Amino acid sequence: MAAPPHSHKRRSVDDLPPKWVNPCGFIPSSDEAGQSSSDVPDLPTTRQFLDILLTQAKIARGSVESFKKNYVKEIFDVDFDLHHKSWKTYRYEWLYPSSAVPKELGVSIHPDKLRDVQLDSFLKDAYRYMQIMSVAMEQVAFDHSHPEHGSIFAEQFKKMEYSLRAVLCEIQMTMIERRVEPHDDVTRDVMEDDIRDMEPDSRRDLRDWFIFRDCMIVLEYIIDVVQYFCDNPNRIPPS
C-alpha cells in the first residue's frame, strides 16, 4: 500500500538539519552545560551580550512586522487587528505555557511587573521557548514553500527561521558566559503529527497564524525583559 502524502512531507522535514540545536555552531566539548567556551575567547560581559541579544531580537521582530499585515490580508482577507481580536483566545499551549509569558501581542510589559524575573531562569526558559518556536516555524516555512499548497510568503517565513536562529545563538552565547545549563534540546516531536499534517488548507492557515502570532509574542517578551535588565544593570547578578 502506498504511503499517505503526509508521510513524505514529514520525512522531508525530518531530513532537514535542526537549526535550533547548537544555533551558534560551537564544537561540542565536555565543558559544563554541554557547551564549549574554549572556542569563544575573550567573552564580553553579560551586559554587552544582552545589548547584542536585544538588537538581534528587534531585528527578528522587524522581519515579522514587515509582512504581518499583508500576510493576514492575503491569507484571511481581513484586517490584521480584526483577525487578531477574533482569534485572540485560541492558541497551542505546547508552544509555551500561558503563565510563563504574561504578555499580549503589541502590549509592552510594565517594568514593575518584571522585578521578580531572574535573569538566568529567563535565559534558560527563553532558549527553550525559542527552540519550540523554531520547530514550529520550520514546518510553517516548509508548508508555505510546498509546490501544491505553498504561498507567496514562503521566502518571508524562511527568513524568519534564520532570524529565530540568530536570536537563539545570542541567548546561547549569554548562557555560556553566565554558565547557565540549558534545558534538554527540543526535538521535532514537540509538534505532533496531527498538527504538522493538518488539512484542509483553512485549518492549516489557522495553525500557521497561531504559531506566527505566538512567535511575535515571545519575541516581544524577550525584548521587554532584556530591555529591563539593560535599563537596570544592578539587577544583573554576577556570572
MIDONU-719907 format. One line per field, with one value per residue (C-alpha): x negated, z, y; residue in one letter. Coordinates in steps of 0.001 Angstrom, whole numbers. Layout:
N
x: [X|...]
z: [Z|...]
y: [Y|...]
type: [a|...]
***
This chain:
239
x: [0|-1349|-2284|80|-1072|-1738|-4312|-6515|-6034|-7104|-10168|-11185|-11102|-12950|-15713|-16481|-19203|-17657|-18508|-17575|-20205|-23552|-22495|-25917|-27590|-30102|-32228|-30910|-33092|-32913|-32518|-29681|-26256|-27281|-28514|-32041|-33515|-37055|-36388|-34844|-37813|-37539|-33817|-32077|-30268|-26683|-25548|-27266|-25705|-22277|-22735|-23520|-20586|-18259|-19406|-19002|-15528|-14465|-15789|-13767|-10670|-11246|-11327|-7908|-6483|-7474|-4884|-2413|406|35|-93|3186|4894|3746|4474|7593|8862|9386|7723|4852|6275|9718|8237|6099|9093|11233|8720|7095|8164|7150|3624|1424|346|-2574|-4288|-4731|-2671|-378|-1527|-5191|-4832|-2378|-2033|406|-598|-1682|-1363|-4617|-5074|-5362|-8815|-7211|-5920|-9451|-11052|-10752|-12247|-15563|-17969|-19379|-15963|-14673|-17535|-17052|-13304|-13531|-16004|-13552|-10549|-12528|-13616|-9967|-9070|-11853|-10484|-7022|-8308|-10287|-7020|-5277|-8111|-8180|-4436|-4486|-7164|-5237|-4662|-973|250|-2513|-2089|-3753|-5141|-7497|-10609|-9499|-8891|-12241|-13893|-12010|-13589|-17048|-16050|-14942|-18210|-20142|-18203|-18805|-22524|-22673|-20796|-23176|-26187|-24786|-24119|-27668|-29060|-26920|-27454|-23715|-22844|-20115|-17119|-17477|-17313|-13809|-13093|-10635|-8363|-7175|-4959|-2664|-1893|1763|640|-2057|132|3226|5844|7654|5913|8219|7229|3565|3836|5145|2392|-157|1482|1366|-2327|-3091|-1282|-2831|-6249|-5711|-4610|-7699|-9985|-8253|-8563|-12290|-12689|-10769|-12712|-16143|-15410|-14515|-17867|-19731|-17946|-18572|-22116|-22098|-19595|-22149|-23734|-27451|-28340]
z: [0|-894|1963|2569|1202|4649|5404|2616|3893|7406|6169|4140|7258|9297|6692|7409|9948|13212|13164|16834|18160|18929|16901|17165|15757|18562|18610|21349|24398|27865|29427|31866|30400|27409|25686|24842|25854|24802|21225|22272|23682|25392|26085|26515|29736|30394|29778|26392|25486|26491|24280|21329|22161|22349|18951|17374|18857|17484|14048|14197|15241|12398|9877|11131|11204|7581|6252|9019|7768|4153|5269|7183|4396|1700|3588|5565|3580|6735|8607|10886|14104|13489|12734|15866|18001|16509|17411|20450|22924|20747|20947|21230|24826|23698|22211|25710|28924|29054|32596|31524|29057|30635|27587|24896|21325|20838|24530|26379|29874|32569|34219|37654|36557|35688|39084|40082|36857|37452|34557|34443|34686|31997|29643|30176|29568|26675|24966|25256|24032|21076|20239|20222|18049|15670|15389|14601|12208|10310|9476|8594|6273|4710|4014|2556|98|-852|-4632|-4184|-1270|-798|-700|-1780|1763|1531|1445|4423|6582|5555|6640|9931|10534|10311|12383|15171|14907|15285|18460|19779|19139|21195|24058|23831|23970|27011|28792|28082|29518|32618|32808|32675|31923|29264|29236|27061|23388|21948|19299|16418|18462|20385|17357|16913|13532|13548|13852|11213|8668|9195|6454|4795|3898|6079|9222|8311|7756|11301|12638|10943|12375|15945|15536|13775|16413|19396|17815|17737|21376|22518|20613|22202|25614|25138|24070|27112|29607|28102|27844|31540|32505|30205|31868|35335|35270|39065|38588|36612|39014|38676|36315]
y: [0|3420|5725|8648|12016|13466|10748|12076|15601|14656|12765|15782|17966|15354|15326|18977|19867|21160|24875|25271|22826|24491|27553|29190|26079|25580|22443|20098|19647|18181|21617|22068|22770|20700|23836|24921|28248|27281|28320|31642|33607|36975|36793|40155|40956|39906|43487|43513|40177|41465|44517|42237|39947|42938|44151|40717|40219|43605|42653|39424|41337|43776|40944|39860|43375|43870|41420|40530|42778|41721|38096|38295|40240|37812|34578|35536|38547|40586|43442|42412|43875|42390|38993|39067|40033|37252|34521|36089|33402|30450|29092|25999|25509|23340|26396|27831|27844|30863|31627|31668|34539|37007|39190|40260|40963|44561|45485|46172|44785|47451|47328|46927|43522|42375|42964|39323|37955|36186|36600|33077|31415|33751|32893|29172|29296|31776|29460|26570|28565|29874|26328|25252|28237|27253|23720|25078|27733|25111|23335|26595|27618|24159|24183|27688|26593|23435|23211|22304|24413|26978|30750|33963|34284|31310|33485|35599|32536|31088|34340|34094|30692|32200|35232|32908|31009|34267|35105|31593|31990|35184|33520|30565|32899|34699|31401|30237|33469|33021|29240|28587|24983|24825|22546|19466|20389|20407|17777|17796|15518|18577|19270|16286|14759|15783|19411|19051|17309|19413|19528|21249|24486|26591|24682|24777|28537|28964|26715|28942|32050|30741|29906|33196|35255|33476|33790|37560|37482|35564|37920|40913|39271|38722|42349|43634|41522|42129|45854|45811|44294|46691|49613|48157|46723|46463|43611|41594|39098|38329|35494]
type: [m|a|a|p|p|h|s|h|k|r|r|s|v|d|d|l|p|p|k|w|v|n|p|c|g|f|i|p|s|s|d|e|a|g|q|s|s|s|d|v|p|d|l|p|t|t|r|q|f|l|d|i|l|l|t|q|a|k|i|a|r|g|s|v|e|s|f|k|k|n|y|v|k|e|i|f|d|v|d|f|d|l|h|h|k|s|w|k|t|y|r|y|e|w|l|y|p|s|s|a|v|p|k|e|l|g|v|s|i|h|p|d|k|l|r|d|v|q|l|d|s|f|l|k|d|a|y|r|y|m|q|i|m|s|v|a|m|e|q|v|a|f|d|h|s|h|p|e|h|g|s|i|f|a|e|q|f|k|k|m|e|y|s|l|r|a|v|l|c|e|i|q|m|t|m|i|e|r|r|v|e|p|h|d|d|v|t|r|d|v|m|e|d|d|i|r|d|m|e|p|d|s|r|r|d|l|r|d|w|f|i|f|r|d|c|m|i|v|l|e|y|i|i|d|v|v|q|y|f|c|d|n|p|n|r|i|p|p|s]
***
